[in-house]
Structures are given as C-alpha cells and as structure tokens.
Amino acid sequence: MKMIMATFFRFVLLASFLIAFSFTGFALTTLLPHDEVKALQDIATTLGKKDWDFNIDPCSRQHPWFLANPQNGYENAVTCNCTFANSTVCHVVSIILKRQSLPGTLSPEFVRLPYIQEIALVRNYLNGTIPREWGLMNYLDSISLLGNRISGSIPKELANITTLKILSIEYNQLSGNLPLELGNLPRLEKMFLSSNNFTGEIPTTFERLTTLKDFRIADNRFSGKIPDFIHNWTNLNKLVIQASGLSGPIPSGISFLVKVTDLRISDLNGPDMAFPPLNNMTNLKILVLRSCNIIGPLPDYLSTKTTLKTLDISFNKLSEGIPSSFSSLKEVDHLYLMGNKLTGPVPDWILQDADNVGTVSCLRSFHCHKTWYSVRINCGGKDVTVNGSKTFDGDTDSAGPAKFIQSSTNWAFSSTGHYIDDGRPSDSYIWTNSSRLSITNSELFMNARISPISLTYYGFCLGNGNYTVNLHFAEIMFTDDKTYSSLGRRVFDIYVQGKRELEDFNIAYEARGVGKAVVKKFTAVVTNNTLEIRLYWGGKGTMDIPDKGVYGPLISAISVDPDFIPPSEGGKSISTSAVVSIVAAGAFVVILLMVTLWWRGCLGRKSSLERELKGLDLQTGSFTLRQIKAATNNFDVANKIGEGGFGPVYKGFFSDGTIIAVKQLSAKSKQGNREFINEIGMISALQHPHLVKLYGCCVEGDQLLLVYEYMQNNSLARVLFGPEESQLKLDWLSRHKICVGIARGLAYLHEESRLKIVHRDIKAANVLLDEDLNPKISDFGLAKLYEEDNTHISTRIAGTYGYMVPEYAMHGYLTEKADVYSFGIVALEIVSGRSNTTHCSQEESFYLLDWARLLKEKGSVLELVDPMLVSDFNKEQVMVMINVALLCANVSQAVRPTMSSVVRMLEGNSFVQDVILDTSEVMDERKLEVMRKCYLQKEEIDEDENETQKLTRNGSWTSSSSAVDLYPINLDSD
C-alpha cells in the first residue's frame, strides 16, 4: 500500500512539474537565449509592436512572426541564425517590420541583440531620434528607416559600425549637418538621405567613401557646391541630387563615374554651366539633368547612349537645333526637351512617336470661333454644376507622359513626365478620392489631375483684360490618420502667365490638413487672348509615401472670371449713354443708402474702423459675423476657452468640420482698434510651422474678431504646470521637440521673415501645442516691428513679469535679444516642469532662473530635471538645453546668442559656449534653502497669474472647454 501511495505521489509531482512548465511558454525548448527574448520584449514595447507572441520560440519556423505580403509590401519577420554551439543556440540576426504604422520610438535595446545584422523598420509611424547606442552593434550591416517621423540629427556614433553597408533614412524629419565621422565607414555601399531637412555642406571626409554604389540626397537644404571629390566614388551605380539645395556647376570629375547607370541631378542653384562631360558613362539607362542652368548646344555624344530609357534635360537654357545624330535615340522610352531655347525643325523621328518623346501636338494652333470670358475646369473629373449655376467642364482624359489635350470649348492642358520609380501597376494621371469629404462643393474634389513633372492648363480665345484666377486644391492622396500614409509631403511651384506666384506650395499645409479644400487666388493679365497656368514639380517632397510614384503637382479645379463687365452675348458693348445712366442711378442709390445709415447711426459707428482699415492689406481670409456666430453658437459661454487682454476667446466649428478659435475684442479692452489692426497685418504676413496660423478676420460694426487655427493640446503653461488633470506626462523627446520648435519659430521671426519682428512676450502661456505636440508661438498683439535705429521704445512697457529681460524692464531698451532671454526662461521651465516665478507664501518666492544658476555653480544642474521624468531622459541633451537656456538668460545681451544659433546648439550641430556666471547674481544660502523648499512644494500657479490662469486653477471652465488659456493677449502694464 505504501509503495502504491509513493508511486501515486511521484506521478502527481511529475504531472504538477510538467503543468507548471507548460505555462512558461517556450522556456524549456527555446534555442534563443533569455537575454535576447527579454530584449525583443522591450523592443516591442518601445516600437509599439503588440502582436508578437512570446509564448512561442521567436526562432521557430512555425512562428507567426514570419509573415509577408508581396502585393502591399507588408512584412513581419524576425530571422534567427541557429548554427551556434552545434545548432543548439540561436541568435536574432534580422528584424524586418514594414508597412505596419508602428506608433512608438526607435529602441536603444537593439544593442542587446549582439548578432543582429539588419534593422528594417520601413513605412511606420515611429518618432523620436536615432539612438546613439546603435553605434555599439558589431555586426550590423543594414539600417533602413524609410518613411517615419524620426527627427534630430544623425548620431556620429553610427560611424563606429564598421560593418555597415546600407544606411537608408529617407523620408523622415531628420535635420542638422551630416557628421564628419560618417566618412570613416569602410564598407558603406548605400547612403539614402533624401527628403529630410539636412543642412550644411557635404563633409569633405565623404571623399573616403570609395565603396559607395548608391548615393541619394534629394529634397534637403544642403549648402555649397556639388563636391569635386565625387570623382573618388568610382564604384557608384546611382547618384540622385535632386532639389538638394546644392549649387552647380556639376564638377567635371563626374566623368570618372563610368559605372553609373542612373544619374539624376535637378533644380540646382548657381550660375550657368556647360553640358557636363558624361562621355564615359556608356551604360546609362536614366539621365535626368532638369533645371540645372545648362547652356549651349546638345552634345553629340548623347546620341551614342543607346542604352538610355529615360532622358530628361528639360527646363534648361539649351540652344540651337536637335542634332540629326539624335535619331539613334528613337528607341528611348521617354525623352523630355521642353523648357529650353531649341530652334529649327522638329525631326521626323520625334513626330512619329510624339506620345513618348515630346509634346509636339501642342504646337497646333487653337482656332477661335468666339471670344470667351471665363474658364471652368473640373480637373480629373466629369462635368459638374456648382451652386446650381456654374458649370465646370469635365477633364477625364487619361493623359500620359507627353500629352496635349484640347477641350471642346476654350481650354486645353499638357501633361509632361512619367513616374520613373512608380510602384503602382501603371502610371496614372488622375487620382480618385476614396474617402468621404466634408468640403463645400465636394463634387469638385472627388477627382484630381496629377503630374510627375509639369502640368499646364491653357485658356484660349479669352477677351483681353484682367482676370481673377482661382485654383482649387485638396490633398486626396494622403490620409489624416496616424499611419505612414499620413506622412506624405507634396511640394510644387505655381506659375501664372509665366510668373512664379508660389514656390514650394504644399496643399495639406495651406489647407491645414488632408481632405480639406483650399483656394489660391491670383490676378492674371490676358493680352494675347491666352492664359497659361503651370504647376511644376521641382524635385521636392516625398516620392515614396504611401507608395512609389505619389508626388508632383495635383489640382482639383480651376475657375477664371473677368475683373470687368464682358460685352453682351452678341458681341456688342454696352453703349456709353447706358453706362452713364447705370452709373448715375447707382450713385444715387449709394448716396441714399449712406444718408439712411448715417441717420440711423450705423455708419458713424463703423467709420472709425473703416478709417483704420484703409490701406491695410490683410492678406488673409474674411469671415462674416453670421458665420462666426453660427460657429460659436452665438458666443455661447459653454464654448468659451480663454480670456485675454482683448477679451474672451471661443471655440467654434465650421460646417466643413474645421475647428477654430475666435478671439473677440472686448468693449472694455484698454487696447484700441489700431493694435488689433496691427496684429492682423503682422500675423497675415507670417507663415511658419511653429507660428499659430491666422485663418482670417471679421470686422462688422463694432465687432472685431480674429479666427485662428484651434490647438488641441492647449498651452505649454497649462500642460507643464496647470491643474493636475490638464497636465500631460511629457516625455523627454516631446520636451526637446517643443523647445527646438519654439527656437525655430523665433529664429523665423527674428531672422528669416520679411518683417523683422520682436515678439516681446515669449512665455509658456503663449506657446500652444497641436495634437502631435508641435509647438506654435501665439499672441502677436504685443509684437512690434524692430527697427535698428530705434531700439528705445517710447511706448509703455509690455510683457509678463518673470520673462521680461532686465534692460527692457528697466530702460525700455528692446532688441530681439529680449525674446532670446524669455526663451531661456521657457527652456528652463520645459526641463524642470516648474514655472519661473512661484510665490510659496506671502514672504517667500521661488525663482527658477536663480535656482538653475546656483545648481550650475555647484555642478549639479541635473537636479533641475522634472522628477516626473525619473531617469528616462537623454542626459547629454538635458545638459545642452540647460546650458543654452542659461546662455540665453544672461544679464548681458551681448552674450546671448541669436535664435538660429540656439537651434543649431539644441540640435547638436554647434558647440555650446560655456556659461560663466556672475557670482554676484547668486543668492545667499538661507534664501536658496527657502527656494529648495518651494521647489519641492511645486505649487501649480503663481500669484502673478492672469485672469485666465485663475479661472483655470479654480476649475470654473465647463467640461466642454478642452482648451483653456488659448490665444491669450496680456494687457500692457503701466
């Protein structure tokens, strides 16, 4: 019996043992070391990858991580090498995650995979920076991060990866200069940097990259010339320098690149140049030298390039005729010669295949049977009638690489170019929207005509005179969700009658989102009965998002109307006597109306506004009081979101779904109409990603209103040190991004905008945050135009206590360095999460700037970091930000840097000057101990708060108010 019981007990124990281990997943059978499993788990968390199943061995052949869909490019693969220790141990060697829109950040934990060779995180929604820790990986040969939101600069530590062959970081938001150290990579074969914001010159150290086979730097902001040292890259197969910011001429050393099969250089700055010597490139398949300021005749040697499939030498200054020897190029697929000064007859071999090699059909004359006075085109769509009266002609021709299409009325269009790297089944020149559009006259925006290079619309047979040209746009190829499809950027130029009216036009930016309409209005003078509207792609913007071949001009509709009264239908003009009678009758009606309004007191109330508006070109939209009342529910208190010096601010909703913020001038305001008008004029002249956008204004009766874009995440002050329920848990990456964004906005105001502007009231409450925590500077009501010969302001001091620069507060001395000082205070607040001035009691106060100076002197500035961050921050970036802040907030304005220098320092592209403190500025120990106590208390709002902040702290806003303290304007202080 005892033996039976003992056997039963052993059986139960064994069963329990097996059951227990069944819950440990693959712990018993896995060939992957536990450290790497844990690393994968941490990597998944950081990337936002939630579907990895860690109950199965990641190196198992049956693991569902091995998924791919060649049709849409989706890929989900973790690859292992299981040949270690006689095939008993595996190591992860590759992680490929494509088209998954992962929402996280790049993980430094990849370094814990000691044998990894490939990291491919293509077309996701990752943000943050490239971890410096990646420079510690010993076997990595490929990094591919194409199509994400990655920002910051390239870490110089990547140069330590001596095995690296591929560095692909195209279509991101990276910036700064290229690290010199990258020139030390001994095996680098592919470097893809296109569509970022890189600046500076190409480092001379890159001449050592002799193993390069593919180099792409299109769509950046580089400076300097195309480097002469490219002749060292004799292994190069492909070179792409389109709209890079570099200047010509193309160096003669390019002739040494005999292995090149794909050469694309376009949109060069700089002087005229002769055709580059490409004689030795005998294997060229693609040659693009568009808009490079090339002069002179076409070189005969091009006729020997029988391997060519695409030759684009358009928009240069080439002259003389097309050589007869070029007939050898008749097998070329695409030949573009437009936009030059070529003369002579068009060769027969071109005429025989005009669809592929030219827009020759456009040379046909347009026969006019009548005179027209309008043009209306639904680009890419069918005939439609808008508002019951205006008919837009359909424009449904499929077009092609080189087509001239003539309508049955009085217009035509020509489309030039093909998508060289198109990833779609076939080239398409019309795009159909697939989502619901909440747009007025949405029928005009369901389709759009697109073009890879140049799209020109012509209006023929028009009566001579001035016309208003309205170009209707809506971005319908990208999405507005948080996927990689929303990261596309379309940039092109707009020409009207041969004059470039808009450079680097971005539909989504101008419309404040995709799927939203924007109409650009121009005045055109028709003198030869012909109107020309041309949209030109200058090599900028993304070419690979969401797919290859989604770029170039896009337009939804065109409407052209005369600025004069056209003759009657029969062609007879209105008689002189009739005109005199009409004018006299109209004048009598106007006089009668003015007398009536004056009698009723209406005209008198408006006259002051009209006088102040006279001569002021607002350059912005106009709204009626009825529209704004409808949007704000008649200024319902439930929609009130703030209170500023001008009066209340309301949240509103337009019928198309656009959310707005309306600033209303209060009758009790101490500020007059002139200040209001000045604000409109200045804001309308400024456009920048880090400035709050002004949609328009309303001036009716005594009502003065501004309509702004609505900022979803309120003000930086509210986020950092407002009520606890309104505070966001800002991580360090977000704080750094916000600080850099503010600096960029100020650099624009001080140095880049047409007007040189000093804001005068930079503070956390005047920095607003959008849904992606992008900072935008608001409140230009206190901004004044800065004149170098008039730095002493005679008006009242304006600004906010705690942010005001000493020389301005004491002497009224104002330069842009006043904003630099205020920025330094805001930067300290971002690091610490504390307001600069806090009254802990009636007797004691906390001053953040003094606290930072003391910690700097004692060598312990990291104590300043917001405890909320714990230790999750980049120590080097924190130190840089604090040092830059102290440099900006120096008592001596001569020591303070320019804001452009601040941007470079924060981005790690410039050395940060050491801060030397005046010991007389440091407080005694007793006072500092009091400050330490205040710091630990972290009171939410100080006593020197405006009414909006008090209302916010007291919780008096209704639950419908999602944005408190938005768009504030402080009253001038006496």
Secondary structure, DSSP 8 states (H G I E B T S, - for coil): -HHHHHHHHHHHHHHHHHHHHHTTTTTTT--S-HHHHHHHHHHHHHHT-----TTS-TT-TT-TT-EEETTTTEEEEEEEEEEETTTTEEEEEEEEEES----SB--GGGGG-TT--EEE--S---BS---GGGGG-SS--EEE--SS--EE---GGGGG-TT--EEE--SSEEEE---GGGGG-TT--EEE--SSEEEE---GGGGG-TT-SEEE--S-EE-SB--GGGGG-TT-SEEEEES-S-B----GGGGG-TT-SEEEEES-BSS-EE----TT-TT-SEEEEESS-EEE---GGGGG-TT-SEEE--SSEEEE---GGGGGGTT-SEEE--SSEE-S---HHHHTTHHHH--GGGGS----SS-B--EEEEETS--EEETTTEEEEEE-----SEEEEE-SSSEEEEEE---TT--SSS--SEEE--S----TTGGGSSEEEE-SSEEEEEE-SB-SEEEEEEEEEE--SS-SSSSGGGG--B-EEEEETTEEEEEEE-HHHHHTSTT-EEEEEEEEEESSS-EEEEEE--S-B-SSSSSTT--S-EE-EEEEEESS----TTS----HHHHHHHHHHHHHHHHHHHHHHHHHTHHHHHHHHHHHHTT----SEE--HHHHHHHTTTT-GGGEEEEETTEEEEEEE-TTS-EEEEEE--TT-SS-HHHHHHHHHHHHT---TTB--EEEEEEETTEEEEEEE--TT-BHHHHHHS-GGG-----HHHHHHHHHHHHHHHHIIIIISSS-EE-S---GGGEEE-TT--EEE---SS-EE--TT--B--S---S-TTTS-HHHHHH-B--THHHHHHHHHHHHHHHH---SEEESSSS-EEEHHHHHHHHHHHT-GGGGS-GGGTT-S-HHHHHHHHHHHHHHT-SSTTTS--HHHHHHHHTTSS--------GGGS--HHHHHHHHHHHHH--SS-SS--HHHHHHHTT-S-TT----S-S-------
